[in-house]
Amino acid sequence: MIHELLKKRYSPRVFANKNIEHEKILNLLEAARWSPSSMNGQPWRFIIASKEDISNFNNLLGVLNERNQTWAKDAAVLILTIAKLDYDSAGQLNKHALYDLGNAAANLTFQATAMDLFIRQMGGFNVEKARDVFSIPGGYEPVCVLAAGYKGNPEILPESLKVREKAVRTRKDLGEIAFLGKFGKPYTEVGQDLNLRKTG
């Protein structure tokens, strides 16, 4: 049985008109801070824009594509995630930086779920505009924008988004993503495979 947080987490397109307490935002960032990373490089960086600081919030909202703006404007907080592309010590390329940033975003997401907050992650934004608006230096890559907030009422969404919001969550079968011994051989056959070895 998987952990309850994994079952509870989902990515909404609608948020309640309620600010996230400053202490909870710090908890989200602290969860990300303790993520594992290659050579403890900790390549994650975050730019935080809360609705309480409407100027910064609108700056970050403005780098999103138009489709994402239609619903992300109702989030309590937007977070731009950024990867540092080299290691601090040697200036050597960190080819795991994006992976490590993903780990940090996952930690942040599950911490949010534990606090009855919800996160939607968006790749639909203008990277170069984000660099310019937030003065992001070379060697750092804007990767994703997270929308965070309390759960809202899907009935307020436009019809097209409402249908998607209410759709049943689906995932690929385990046999399509986990393999045994070679690519394409489903790991779900492992019990059968072991039985054949014992009897054959």
BELWOFEN-V757034 format. One record per residue. PSI is psi in degrees with one decimal (* if undefined). OMEGA is omega in whole degrees, -180 to 180 (* if undefined). NEAR is the number of other ideal C-beta (glycine too) atoms within 12 Angstrom. Layout:
{{PSI;OMEGA;NEAR} {PSI;OMEGA;NEAR}}
This chain:
{{127.5;180;5} {161.8;-177;11} {146.3;-178;11} {-34.6;180;11} {-36.4;180;21} {-35.5;179;16} {-33.4;-176;13} {-31.2;-176;21} {133.6;167;27} {169.6;-172;27} {96.1;-176;29} {160.8;172;35} {9.9;-180;36} {136.5;-178;31} {151.5;177;34} {153.0;177;22} {74.2;-175;17} {129.0;179;22} {153.3;172;24} {130.0;-179;35} {141.8;-178;20} {-41.2;-180;16} {-36.8;179;12} {-37.1;176;26} {-42.9;177;32} {-37.5;178;20} {-40.3;177;24} {-46.0;-179;40} {-34.4;177;30} {-38.7;177;19} {-41.7;178;29} {-38.6;-177;37} {-30.9;-176;21} {16.6;178;20} {154.7;175;31} {153.3;177;21} {154.9;179;27} {126.4;180;24} {26.5;-177;19} {36.0;-177;16} {-23.3;178;31} {62.1;-173;26} {2.6;-177;36} {141.3;172;41} {149.0;-177;31} {134.0;170;39} {121.7;-172;32} {133.2;177;32} {109.1;-179;35} {149.8;176;30} {-23.8;180;30} {-18.9;175;17} {80.1;-167;20} {-29.6;180;17} {-50.3;178;14} {-39.7;179;22} {-46.4;-180;32} {-32.5;175;19} {-44.9;-179;25} {-39.5;176;39} {-36.2;-177;36} {-16.2;178;27} {-10.8;179;33} {154.7;174;35} {163.3;-172;20} {-39.0;-179;15} {-43.6;179;18} {-32.3;180;30} {-30.7;-175;25} {-32.0;-180;22} {-29.7;-177;33} {-19.6;178;42} {-20.1;-179;27} {-5.1;178;34} {154.4;177;44} {-32.7;-176;38} {139.6;169;42} {140.1;-178;45} {120.0;175;46} {122.5;179;43} {139.4;-174;47} {138.9;178;35} {130.7;171;35} {123.5;-166;33} {-4.7;175;28} {166.5;179;23} {147.3;-180;22} {-43.6;-168;17} {-49.0;-172;11} {-5.5;-174;10} {17.4;-178;12} {143.4;180;17} {132.2;176;19} {96.1;-176;29} {-6.2;179;16} {5.9;-173;26} {-44.6;-178;32} {-38.2;177;28} {-46.1;-178;21} {-39.1;176;32} {-39.0;176;38} {-40.2;175;26} {-44.2;-178;28} {-40.7;178;39} {-36.6;178;38} {-44.3;177;29} {-45.4;179;30} {-42.6;-178;40} {-43.5;-178;34} {-29.0;171;29} {-41.6;177;31} {-46.9;-179;42} {-39.1;180;29} {-21.4;-179;22} {18.1;-180;28} {29.7;172;20} {162.4;-179;39} {147.5;-177;38} {134.9;167;43} {131.0;-176;38} {134.8;-173;33} {129.0;171;34} {-9.2;-176;22} {82.0;177;21} {163.1;-178;36} {104.9;-175;24} {-45.5;-177;25} {-36.4;176;13} {-40.5;177;20} {-42.8;178;34} {-45.2;-176;21} {-49.5;-175;15} {-37.4;-174;24} {12.1;175;30} {47.3;-179;13} {122.8;-175;26} {166.9;174;15} {152.7;-178;10} {0.2;178;20} {135.6;-176;28} {114.1;172;27} {130.6;-171;35} {-44.6;-170;33} {154.5;172;37} {131.5;178;41} {132.1;171;46} {131.0;-176;44} {145.7;177;49} {-178.9;174;39} {155.3;-176;28} {135.0;179;29} {-176.4;-178;28} {115.0;-178;18} {-15.8;-178;23} {-18.4;-179;12} {-7.3;-178;19} {154.4;168;21} {152.9;-172;16} {-42.8;-178;12} {-40.1;179;14} {-32.4;-180;24} {-42.6;179;19} {-44.9;-180;13} {-35.9;-179;21} {-35.4;-176;27} {-4.9;-178;18} {148.5;178;14} {133.4;177;9} {137.2;180;14} {156.4;174;7} {155.4;175;14} {152.0;174;10} {148.8;-179;11} {-37.4;-179;15} {-16.3;179;17} {-15.5;-173;14} {-16.2;-177;13} {126.3;-172;18} {158.3;-180;17} {118.2;172;18} {-39.4;178;14} {157.7;-179;10} {128.6;176;11} {-15.4;178;13} {109.8;-172;16} {132.1;176;21} {-24.8;-179;21} {-13.3;177;17} {5.0;-172;20} {-40.4;179;18} {-45.1;178;13} {-43.4;-179;17} {-43.5;-180;19} {-39.2;178;14} {-40.2;179;11} {-38.2;180;11} {-37.9;-178;12} {-36.1;-173;9} {-17.2;-171;8} {*;*;8}}
